[in-house]
């Protein structure tokens, strides 16, 4: 016997039939245990200390003396050995038989299953992360390391007494920080510098003497374009180390400071591309499918393939294919691109630039789509064309990507979209020769040779049918002018009609009235080619082709097409799929369709010529507008239940979609944003400006969220101008109200005020309850931002009166919450709280739950409660609002709520949390909200940084904020100036 009392193993009741559930233990936080999902009672703190000491030995035996020393150190109680035996006995009764064993005068934990102890799991994941990093798989390494770090749950061994627990607590916390530094280092390697600043700011506040964290923060700030702040971090660190330890920063930190001062190019970009999503690495494969019956063009395929192969990581190849519509530019480019895919392992990008249409794709829009396809988060995509182009070239650096730019308008449209680094290549198709595209390899694509044309025709129709009628087949391709698209359409007609012979088709094409000048050069030849396909359509197909071509959107959904054609969705899908078969329509994605822009122009010409009665063209566009308006109103009603605005919308004669929940509604709105806004703009130009204005109001979330601010502004401007020309103050007032709103979101306050003023005048003139309420409400917001509190209060009071007159309870709540902020700014804190609470109560009475307007109310209430010193209530209100704004894709309010939480944490004297939230706000508000809001966030960030000892960095933030406020003439400038020079103010 070893002197340690043994407890006989006892069988649990029912153990012969019940499954044995595995035990799990946690020490990276409170010491806990579970059997399956059932928590187990681990007893007193000393008993948990014993369990922890055994678990952390990973199966090794601890003698009784070692355990006594672990629990009590140099001053154990007189009955220490008996106490250890008692604790062990109690633990045996809780744990499974054979887990806590007696061995050589001591105890050990044995027979644990895989993954039973969190610290062991963390070790395994840390090892896996290191292996992945060594292999160059940073994406997987970061994911695994994040999983390991997530196992820590507060203080290690929380509440466990004894010297052993104290030493282990220090060891495991140090290990956590090392893992965290490693993960942050990989974040920066993958270009996530802006996102890392917030976390590093909080960490340096919590661990001020940890130089590695300071070094990472300097690098993250520098790569985020905040060089002055990066240098300020070094100055703060040097001063802190001198004051606290009497030492200088370590050499690595000094070297980084010098490299930043010298603007070392090696610091500017991460050593590897931006992180791709862990589950699906971002390697875009956007090329359209190549046609299986691609024929001929052998010399062009060889020439272009050679140009692309010549890149070989050394040069960028640009091949511009020019030619008339229908000559096969896109088909050839796609075929060549597919053949070259192996040379571009990092992906292929594709875009139709719609250069032949009236609304060619804007380069900034295309760059946004490309950046998303390459793995860049929406929040990281800048606003301006120049910044997007620069980021695009940076993201492509080190990658080998092929970019196919189809149907370009001119060289100016193409230049921002060209990669700027070695190893990438671009293929460009256009109707014009781009002689002004520097360095381009130009290819002029002509019609097919007779042999190639006949070969293409034969592949589509079939060798058997053509062989016996070779001369007739030659007549067909000759009548098609040897244009590939015309040949493909003609051959497809024949292939779909098994009763026709080749001679029948040749006879039809011999009739010049049917070919419509097909053999002429230039655009007429393209039109004649399209006429072949159009002439073969059934009446219902032709009507669909004509009417769908009238819509301005980049594509159209099946539901929208059904509304436009006034048909059932099932019948519409059959029609559209049949048009896809004729190559007159493209299937952009499941349930979405688009025209090639030349085909769209041709379809519109057909509508003008053939649609009868002519009024049906306007009726189709009206049905489309009704569909978008009714569906957007449905989204609005879900987001803003009880809102009276919907009661004042123009009536729609055709229904929209209904949604089962809020998420589906928002998904539809944001997915349809381009088409919806294009419809609003087009409708205004065709005399439907009143419904177009209502559509903009129904889609207010697009303007408020910052999604498509440029297109939203353009649409609202067009609707306003059309309404003014038509002498419709009702529509003009509403359009200007929305213009005021989107200008405010973008930080253009003077423009917002001007549009709001005109909207208010128009609303009064038209006696429109919507503009009469919303316009002064919006003007009050701008006056509040600009410090004109008396004006703001007057505007909000006017809005309140209008909303109450209209019986608009949510509108009343909105004005009350806004008025609360005026009271807050003028020192009337208690009335501010009362007003905001009254607004929130209205929203809650209307059963809006966690809808967007309730979140707006809680945002205002959170501000008032913060000022009143009731921070616990304020945090609850703001946190609730933050969750809704995030889920609703409301970037502006998401970022502003983070900013308000930063202010709250400052009030609670939690500067590290304040700095973290302010940094997050800067990331979310990047590209939205305007400079005034950013300067306010910087001011608060500076206050937080000062309190955590980052004095120099705080000064940098304040100087940047002051520059903004001075440039805008904002009253906040004086306060920031006082922060920078408090002695002068004193």
Secondary structure as GFF3:
##gff-version 3
##sequence-region A 1 986
A	DSSP	beta_strand	23	26	.	.	.	ID=ss1
A	DSSP	beta_strand	32	35	.	.	.	ID=ss2
A	DSSP	beta_strand	38	40	.	.	.	ID=ss3
A	DSSP	alpha_helix	45	55	.	.	.	ID=ss4
A	DSSP	beta_strand	62	63	.	.	.	ID=ss5
A	DSSP	alpha_helix	64	72	.	.	.	ID=ss6
A	DSSP	alpha_helix	80	94	.	.	.	ID=ss7
A	DSSP	beta_strand	100	103	.	.	.	ID=ss8
A	DSSP	beta_strand	106	109	.	.	.	ID=ss9
A	DSSP	alpha_helix	118	134	.	.	.	ID=ss10
A	DSSP	alpha_helix	138	149	.	.	.	ID=ss11
A	DSSP	alpha_helix	163	189	.	.	.	ID=ss12
A	DSSP	alpha_helix	193	206	.	.	.	ID=ss13
A	DSSP	alpha_helix	211	223	.	.	.	ID=ss14
A	DSSP	alpha_helix	227	244	.	.	.	ID=ss15
A	DSSP	alpha_helix	251	261	.	.	.	ID=ss16
A	DSSP	alpha_helix	265	268	.	.	.	ID=ss17
A	DSSP	alpha_helix	298	309	.	.	.	ID=ss18
A	DSSP	beta_strand	317	322	.	.	.	ID=ss19
A	DSSP	alpha_helix	329	339	.	.	.	ID=ss20
A	DSSP	three_ten_helix	341	343	.	.	.	ID=ss21
A	DSSP	beta_strand	348	352	.	.	.	ID=ss22
A	DSSP	alpha_helix	363	373	.	.	.	ID=ss23
A	DSSP	three_ten_helix	378	380	.	.	.	ID=ss24
A	DSSP	alpha_helix	385	396	.	.	.	ID=ss25
A	DSSP	beta_strand	402	408	.	.	.	ID=ss26
A	DSSP	alpha_helix	411	415	.	.	.	ID=ss27
A	DSSP	beta_strand	425	430	.	.	.	ID=ss28
A	DSSP	beta_strand	441	444	.	.	.	ID=ss29
A	DSSP	alpha_helix	450	461	.	.	.	ID=ss30
A	DSSP	alpha_helix	463	467	.	.	.	ID=ss31
A	DSSP	alpha_helix	470	479	.	.	.	ID=ss32
A	DSSP	alpha_helix	484	495	.	.	.	ID=ss33
A	DSSP	alpha_helix	502	510	.	.	.	ID=ss34
A	DSSP	alpha_helix	512	515	.	.	.	ID=ss35
A	DSSP	alpha_helix	523	535	.	.	.	ID=ss36
A	DSSP	alpha_helix	539	548	.	.	.	ID=ss37
A	DSSP	beta_strand	556	557	.	.	.	ID=ss38
A	DSSP	alpha_helix	558	565	.	.	.	ID=ss39
A	DSSP	alpha_helix	569	581	.	.	.	ID=ss40
A	DSSP	beta_strand	586	589	.	.	.	ID=ss41
A	DSSP	beta_strand	592	594	.	.	.	ID=ss42
A	DSSP	alpha_helix	597	610	.	.	.	ID=ss43
A	DSSP	alpha_helix	615	639	.	.	.	ID=ss44
A	DSSP	three_ten_helix	644	648	.	.	.	ID=ss45
A	DSSP	alpha_helix	662	671	.	.	.	ID=ss46
A	DSSP	alpha_helix	673	685	.	.	.	ID=ss47
A	DSSP	alpha_helix	689	698	.	.	.	ID=ss48
A	DSSP	alpha_helix	700	705	.	.	.	ID=ss49
A	DSSP	alpha_helix	709	725	.	.	.	ID=ss50
A	DSSP	alpha_helix	729	745	.	.	.	ID=ss51
A	DSSP	alpha_helix	749	766	.	.	.	ID=ss52
A	DSSP	alpha_helix	769	785	.	.	.	ID=ss53
A	DSSP	alpha_helix	789	806	.	.	.	ID=ss54
A	DSSP	alpha_helix	809	825	.	.	.	ID=ss55
A	DSSP	alpha_helix	829	845	.	.	.	ID=ss56
A	DSSP	alpha_helix	852	867	.	.	.	ID=ss57
A	DSSP	alpha_helix	871	887	.	.	.	ID=ss58
A	DSSP	alpha_helix	891	907	.	.	.	ID=ss59
A	DSSP	alpha_helix	911	924	.	.	.	ID=ss60
A	DSSP	alpha_helix	930	947	.	.	.	ID=ss61
A	DSSP	alpha_helix	951	968	.	.	.	ID=ss62
A	DSSP	alpha_helix	972	980	.	.	.	ID=ss63
A	DSSP	alpha_helix	982	985	.	.	.	ID=ss64
###
